[in-house]
Amino acid sequence: MTGRRRRSHGEGSVYGLRRGELLGLRWSDVDLAAGTLTVRQTVLRAGGQLHFAEPKTERSRRTVPVPEQTMGLVRAHRRRQAAERLQAGERWQDFGLIFASTIGTPMEPRNVDRAWHATRARAGLPWLRLHDLRHACATFLLASGASPRTVMKTLGHSQITLTMNTYAHVLAEVERAAMDATADRLVG
């Protein structure tokens, strides 16, 4: 199921998706008009082969809102992929994937990690795993005032306790900021 390696970036991880969820996204999972994407499958390596699998948990099957700016990037990516498809000709294998190899097959997860680290290094960023973008998504959501339940749904966590325990340090900072803001209003 693998083709040649292709550049990829961590855009989807910014929206809380796991690497396998990103690689499993199909064009049919994107609603350009509504600005959403739906996680329905993942790509994973098992027994030396790439496979499509069910998401990690039932709550991992989810629909995530995506900002219009990002949807513009998705549209541009679709046009680039159409050109790649034409260039590949008969070699193209149509899996309907958003993030596909240059011949349409699922991307090798390790190659995505390698591409991420090369992109990160070129940008001069310190060591950072692709998965760390998932944590950044949760942190930014909480710091913006999103409820823990919203973060749970966005990340596809199976239980709210997982979200609360994993991001307790951020929640403490959010609580402190909320208390400070409340005190400013009451005193100010």
N, C-alpha and C positions, 0 to 999 in steps of 0.2 A: 503494500500500500504506500510505499514511499517513492517520491520523485526527487529531483534535485532540490537542494536547499534553497530557500527563498528568504529574503529579508522580511522581518516581522517586527512589530513594536508592541509595547505593552498597553496600548490604549484601553483594551477591554478590562485589564486588571485594575485600571483606575476606577472602573465602575463595579468593582468587587468580584469579578469573575475569576475562577480558578483557571490555570493554564489549560487543562483538559477541556474545560467548558468553552473556552475561547476557540480551541482547535476543533471542537465539535459543532460550532455554530454554522448553520446553513442559511442561505439567502432567504429561504422560506421562514426562518425564525425572526426576520427583521420586518417590522412594520414601519416603513419610511414615513408614511403619513401621520401615524400616531407617535412616532419617535420612541419606539420601544424595541427591545429584542427579548426573545424568549429562550431560556436554556432548556433544551429537550434531550440532549445527549452530550457525551464527552468522548474524547479520544484518549486512549491509554495504551501503554505497551504491556503486553502479557504474553508469556511463552515465546518471546522473541519476535512477536508480530504486533502491528498496530491494530487496535480494535475500536469499534464504536461500542459504548456502554451506556447504561442508564446513569443519570446523575447520582452523585454520592448519596443523597437522601431524598425523600419525597419533597422536602422544602427546598432542595436544590433545584427542583423544577420550578422556575420562576420567570416572571416578566419584569424586566428592568427598564425604567425610563432612561432615555439617552438624550442629552441636550442637542438642540438643533445644530450647533456648531460641529459637534461630532458626527451628526447625521450627514452633514455636508462632506466630511472626510470619508464616510462610508460610501456615499454616492460616487465620489472620485475614485475610491478603491475599486468599486464595481466596474467602472469604465476601464481602469488599468487591467483588471483581471480579464475583461472581455477581449482586450488586445492580446494578452498572453494566451488566451484560449485560441484565438485565430492563429497566432504564431505557432502554437503547439500542433495545430491541425489534428491529424488522426491519433497522435500520441495522447491527446487530452482525454482524461477519464473523468466523467462528470459525476462528482459526488455532491454537487451543489454547495460546496463549502465556501465560506467567506475567506477563511485563512487556509489556502490550499498551496500545494507545491506548484511549480511552474508547469506541471502536467495535470493538475487538478486533483491529485491524490491528497490524503491527509498529510499534514506536516509532522515530521519527527519531533516529538517534544524536546529532546535534548538539543536539536538544532535551533529550536526557538530560544532556549536558554542561552546557547552560544551567541546567537544574533543579538539577544538582549544585552549580554555582557559586553559585546563589541560596541553596540550603540551607546551604552552607559559610559564606557571608557572613552570613546570619542568625544562625548559631551563633557568629560572631565569630572564626572560624578564619582563619589566614593563607592566602594563595593555595596551593591544592593541587589537582592534577588528579585526576580520578576514577581514572586509571590508577595514581596514586601509592598508592592503597589496595592495589593488587596487590603493589607493592613492600613496603608495610607488612606484608602477610600473610607474605611470605617472611622478612622481618626478625624478626617476632614468632615465627614457627615456629622459626627457627634459634636465637633467643635463649632459647626454651623447651626447647632440647635436641633438636629434631627433626633427623634426619639430612638431609644435602644431597639424598640420593635421595628422601626423603619430600617435600621442598620441590620438587624437580624434578617429581615425579608430581602434586603438588597444583597447581602452576602450568601443567603441561602443556608443560614445556620439552622440546625434541626431544633434547637431549643434556645430560649431567651437567656438562660443561665450561661450558655457558652459565650454569647455576646457580652453579657454583663461581666463575666469573669475575665475574659480575654482583654476587654477594654476598660477595666475598672480604673486604671490610672487616668485615662482620658475623661471618664465620667466624673472623677473627683475634681479635675481641672474645670470641667464644664459647670459643675455644681458651685465651685468657688466663684467663678465668673458671674453666675446667675445671682448668687447671694450678694456679691459686690454691687452688681447693677441694681438689685432691689434696694439695697441700703442707700445707694446714691439717689434713687427716686424718692425714698421715704425722707431722707435727711435733706436732700438738695432742693 
